[in-house]
Amino acid sequence: MPELPSSTCPVSATPAAPSDVAERHFAQLLALETDCWDVHAAMERGSRAFVVLDVRSPEAFARGHVPGSVNLPHARLVERNLEAWPKETLFVVYCAGPHCNGADRAALRLARLGRPVKKMIGGVTGWLDEGFELEPSAGR
């Protein structure tokens, strides 16, 4: 197959960033985000290094959530509702999926409260896409 000139290739038309810039960028992403696979693997190993917060509505949480997650809608993320956890607790937040900004809102609120936070990219959609099961609330 003949090679396209870089000016007509949408991938290479804009040159890649220098390696040092790319390194900083991707290190920063990993400091802010984690994915469903890593959360699942850590939970399977019994990790207690973080708390998973489902920041959707209680109704959505009841229909199905990441096993072991705690429901605390993003609008209710205030210091009073976080008192059960030490200040250094890492929170991993998620919402419905890539079409939802609830996890971003939650992460922003937690950061403003001085709490360590990462967003689980993909949310419920990503969790299901990986083939992991959701857990319904008791009584459903």
N, C-alpha and C positions, 0 to 999 in steps of 0.2 A: 504494500500500500504506500503511495507516495506521501511524503511528509508535507504538511501544510506550513506555509510561512507563518511565523509567530504573530504577525499582524492580523491574520484571519482566524487564528485559533483563540477562542474565548478563554481558554485555560492559561495560555502563556502570553496573551496580549499585554497583561499587566505582569511585570516581572515579580517573581517571588521575593519576599523580604529577605534581607541578609540573615544568616543563621543566628546571630546574637539577638536580633529583633524577634525572630520566630521563637527562640528559646524563652525569652521573657514573656511573650504573649501566651504561649501554651502553658508555661508554669503558672501564670496568673489565672488562666482558665481552671486549671486543676485545683488551685487554691479556693476557687469560688464554687465549683461544681463537682458533682460525682455522678455516677450513672447507676441505673437499676441493677446491672450485673454486679457491680462492686458492693452496693448496699446489700443485695441478696447474699452474696458470698460471705460478707462480714457477719451477717445475722446468722447464717448457717453455721459458722464457726463459733457462735455464741458471743460475739463481740458486744461489749457494753461501752464502747468508746464514743457512742453518739446516741441521740434520741431522734427517732423519725417522727416528724410532725406532719400529719395530714391536715392541710390548711383549707380544705373544702368545707362545705356545709355539713352539719350533723346528719342530714338526710342522705347526702352523697356518701358520707363515711359509712353509714348504716348499710347501704346497698353493697358495699365492698371496699376494702382498704388493704394496704400492705400489712401483712401479719405483724403484730407487735407495735404498730404505729399508734400514736396518740392523736386524737382529734382536737385541734385548736384552730378554729377559723382565723384567717389572717387579720381580720378586723378586731379580733379579741386578743391579739398579741400585745399585752401590756405587762409591765413588771409584776403587778399583783398576780397575774395568771401564770407567771414563770417562777414564783417563789419556791416551788417544790424542787427546783433544780439549781445546783450551785452555779455561780456566775461563769465558770469555765466550761460548762457543759456545751458540747458541740451539738447543734441542732441541724438535722438534714430535713429540709422542707420539700414537700411536693404538692401538686394540685392535679387537675384532670389530665393535663398533657401539654404538648407544645402550643396548642391553641388557647391556653389559659395563662394569664399572668399572675394568678394568685400566689404562686411560689415566689415570684419576683417581689411582689408586695410584702409577703411574709419575711423574706430574706432582708429586705430593706428595713422593715420594722425591727427585726432582731438586731441587725447591725447598729441601728440608731440607739438601741438599748444596751449596746456594748456586749452583745452576746455573740459567740462564735457561730457561724452559720455557713452551710453549703446548700446549694439547690440540687435536688435529684432530677437531672434532666430526663425528660420523657414523661414524668409523672405516671399516672395510672395507665395511660396509653402505652408508654414505654415498658412498664412492668408486665403488662399483658403481652406485648409484642415479644418479649424475651421468653414467654412461655411460663411465667410465674403465676401462681394462683392468688386471687384476692380472698380475703377473709370477711364474711359478712358479720355484722354485729349480732350478738346473742339476741334471740327472739325473732330473728328474721328468717 
